[in-house]
Amino acid sequence: MVRRTVLVALALLALACAAGGCSSSAPQSHTQAPAVIALGDSVPRGTNCNCKPYPQLSAETLGANAGKTTTATNDSVSGATSSDVLRQLDSDDSVISHVRAADVVEIEIGANDVAFSKSCGTAVSCYAPGVASVGKNLPAIVARVRELTSGHKALVVLLDYWSVWLGGEHAAVKGQAYVDAAASVTDEVDDIIKSTAEHSGSAYVNLRTAFKGPDYAYDETHYLADDGDHPNAAGHKQIAAATDAVIEHVLHI
């Protein structure tokens, strides 16, 4: 177990070098319990699941792999937009303190920027300003996290969405136009999340595949709460499993 812990620490250092460069000073020794911080909206918050949300589940697995008790702080906020998260990182002293101490920062944000509205309906182009906000704010969020964790180069993990609107059977009852528009707007937001991860050296978790399968052909209803919008307990376990798999792949553990 000691050897496994050393490998995890070395892998974290290697990822940090690839993502943001390493200083010439000796690598930091992680003698403290690793800390996982979650930022984002109602999905990481665990709204309507009546369960342990995925950031806590993910932290437990990360701690088990490192042979240490892992702390998890969930600073996500139901209803938050990308602007709200950026504001937290700039002005909320509590959140800033948590991020500064983080070894892993899990971020899932953007759905509320493009929330379905009656005024826009299924006109995909009407949601372009919200998509643009995500495209502007998400890179700034990652950059701010990098700034706050520059002393030890925390691992940043960006998670996308299976749908930014209702999913599964709950979307189907709204009609094909709704289903198609939801898929298109989700494509645009998820493309930004993936691109931001690639350009910033962050890890990327594809929840659309995790919920809907490699061809997006599976019905994800069984992963959703009764509101059709948020994950249920099974959904949070699926998100945690997908997140852990990405982290383990990146760190080669």
KEKOL-239816 format. One record per residue (C-alpha): x negated, y negated, z; residue number from 1. Coordinates in steps of 0.05 Angstrom, whole numbers, plus 5000, padded with zeros to 4 digits. Layout:
X  Y  Z  NUM
...
This chain:
5000  5000  5000  1
4942  4953  5014  2
4915  4965  4944  3
4984  4952  4914  4
4989  4886  4952  5
4921  4865  4925  6
4942  4882  4854  7
5005  4840  4862  8
4964  4780  4887  9
4914  4788  4830  10
4970  4793  4779  11
5002  4730  4806  12
4935  4694  4799  13
4927  4720  4727  14
4996  4696  4708  15
4982  4628  4739  16
4919  4621  4698  17
4956  4639  4634  18
5013  4591  4649  19
4977  4530  4676  20
4903  4540  4682  21
4860  4557  4742  22
4815  4512  4782  23
4743  4531  4798  24
4759  4539  4871  25
4768  4607  4903  26
4837  4639  4894  27
4887  4628  4949  28
4898  4688  4994  29
4973  4702  5004  30
4972  4721  5077  31
5041  4692  5088  32
5105  4728  5069  33
5119  4713  4995  34
5175  4662  4986  35
5229  4664  4933  36
5269  4600  4919  37
5331  4598  4875  38
5355  4536  4838  39
5416  4529  4795  40
5491  4534  4794  41
5547  4579  4821  42
5517  4642  4791  43
5454  4646  4834  44
5495  4616  4891  45
5540  4678  4891  46
5606  4642  4883  47
5667  4689  4885  48
5626  4752  4892  49
5634  4764  4967  50
5567  4797  4964  51
5492  4786  4971  52
5473  4745  4909  53
5417  4764  4863  54
5363  4717  4890  55
5364  4753  4957  56
5367  4821  4923  57
5309  4803  4879  58
5268  4777  4937  59
5278  4842  4975  60
5250  4883  4918  61
5192  4835  4908  62
5175  4840  4981  63
5178  4916  4979  64
5131  4917  4919  65
5083  4871  4955  66
5088  4909  5020  67
5112  4848  5057  68
5176  4818  5083  69
5198  4766  5031  70
5235  4703  5049  71
5291  4679  5004  72
5320  4609  5002  73
5380  4596  4958  74
5383  4522  4939  75
5430  4532  4881  76
5495  4492  4883  77
5563  4512  4854  78
5582  4465  4798  79
5511  4439  4789  80
5487  4414  4721  81
5416  4410  4696  82
5415  4337  4716  83
5435  4356  4787  84
5378  4405  4794  85
5328  4354  4768  86
5356  4305  4818  87
5346  4356  4874  88
5273  4365  4855  89
5262  4289  4854  90
5299  4266  4915  91
5322  4323  4961  92
5268  4330  5013  93
5292  4398  5036  94
5291  4428  4966  95
5224  4396  4951  96
5195  4427  5014  97
5223  4496  4996  98
5196  4493  4926  99
5127  4471  4949  100
5123  4534  4992  101
5150  4581  4938  102
5113  4638  4906  103
5171  4652  4858  104
5222  4601  4834  105
5284  4631  4800  106
5323  4581  4758  107
5391  4591  4724  108
5423  4527  4700  109
5460  4498  4640  110
5530  4529  4638  111
5562  4470  4672  112
5531  4421  4623  113
5574  4454  4569  114
5634  4475  4611  115
5697  4489  4571  116
5742  4428  4566  117
5812  4418  4539  118
5789  4356  4501  119
5736  4395  4463  120
5772  4461  4460  121
5737  4510  4414  122
5703  4456  4372  123
5630  4478  4383  124
5601  4412  4357  125
5638  4375  4413  126
5592  4408  4464  127
5529  4382  4430  128
5516  4327  4482  129
5516  4379  4538  130
5470  4424  4499  131
5423  4365  4488  132
5423  4351  4563  133
5400  4422  4577  134
5346  4415  4524  135
5321  4351  4557  136
5328  4370  4630  137
5305  4443  4633  138
5234  4429  4610  139
5232  4371  4660  140
5256  4418  4715  141
5201  4468  4700  142
5149  4413  4697  143
5171  4386  4764  144
5168  4455  4795  145
5098  4463  4766  146
5079  4396  4797  147
5106  4415  4866  148
5071  4483  4865  149
5006  4461  4832  150
4966  4483  4891  151
4981  4557  4882  152
5017  4563  4814  153
5083  4595  4832  154
5116  4642  4783  155
5175  4608  4749  156
5231  4653  4724  157
5285  4626  4677  158
5350  4666  4671  159
5400  4656  4615  160
5475  4672  4612  161
5518  4729  4584  162
5569  4674  4571  163
5573  4601  4591  164
5649  4607  4591  165
5694  4664  4611  166
5670  4734  4592  167
5696  4803  4575  168
5770  4814  4576  169
5781  4746  4607  170
5753  4713  4545  171
5790  4760  4497  172
5858  4740  4523  173
5842  4668  4504  174
5839  4688  4431  175
5786  4700  4378  176
5771  4626  4369  177
5754  4621  4443  178
5710  4684  4440  179
5673  4659  4379  180
5662  4589  4407  181
5638  4617  4473  182
5588  4660  4437  183
5563  4601  4396  184
5555  4554  4454  185
5522  4609  4495  186
5473  4620  4437  187
5453  4547  4438  188
5442  4544  4513  189
5406  4612  4517  190
5361  4592  4459  191
5339  4531  4499  192
5326  4573  4561  193
5285  4624  4522  194
5246  4570  4484  195
5231  4532  4548  196
5205  4596  4580  197
5160  4610  4521  198
5132  4539  4517  199
5122  4532  4592  200
5092  4600  4606  201
5151  4620  4649  202
5182  4688  4655  203
5248  4698  4618  204
5307  4742  4638  205
5357  4759  4583  206
5423  4769  4621  207
5463  4773  4557  208
5429  4838  4541  209
5433  4861  4613  210
5509  4850  4614  211
5529  4863  4541  212
5475  4911  4515  213
5422  4902  4461  214
5473  4887  4407  215
5519  4847  4453  216
5572  4900  4439  217
5588  4922  4510  218
5646  4895  4550  219
5617  4861  4612  220
5684  4856  4649  221
5661  4907  4701  222
5605  4860  4721  223
5652  4801  4732  224
5693  4776  4790  225
5768  4769  4783  226
5759  4697  4757  227
5724  4725  4695  228
5670  4672  4703  229
5624  4694  4760  230
5588  4760  4772  231
5616  4809  4823  232
5573  4852  4869  233
5556  4900  4812  234
5539  4840  4768  235
5491  4812  4819  236
5457  4879  4826  237
5450  4882  4751  238
5420  4811  4749  239
5372  4829  4805  240
5350  4892  4769  241
5338  4854  4704  242
5299  4800  4741  243
5257  4850  4779  244
5242  4888  4715  245
5216  4824  4682  246
5174  4804  4742  247
5144  4874  4746  248
5129  4873  4671  249
5096  4805  4675  250
5055  4824  4736  251
5040  4894  4710  252
5062  4928  4775  253
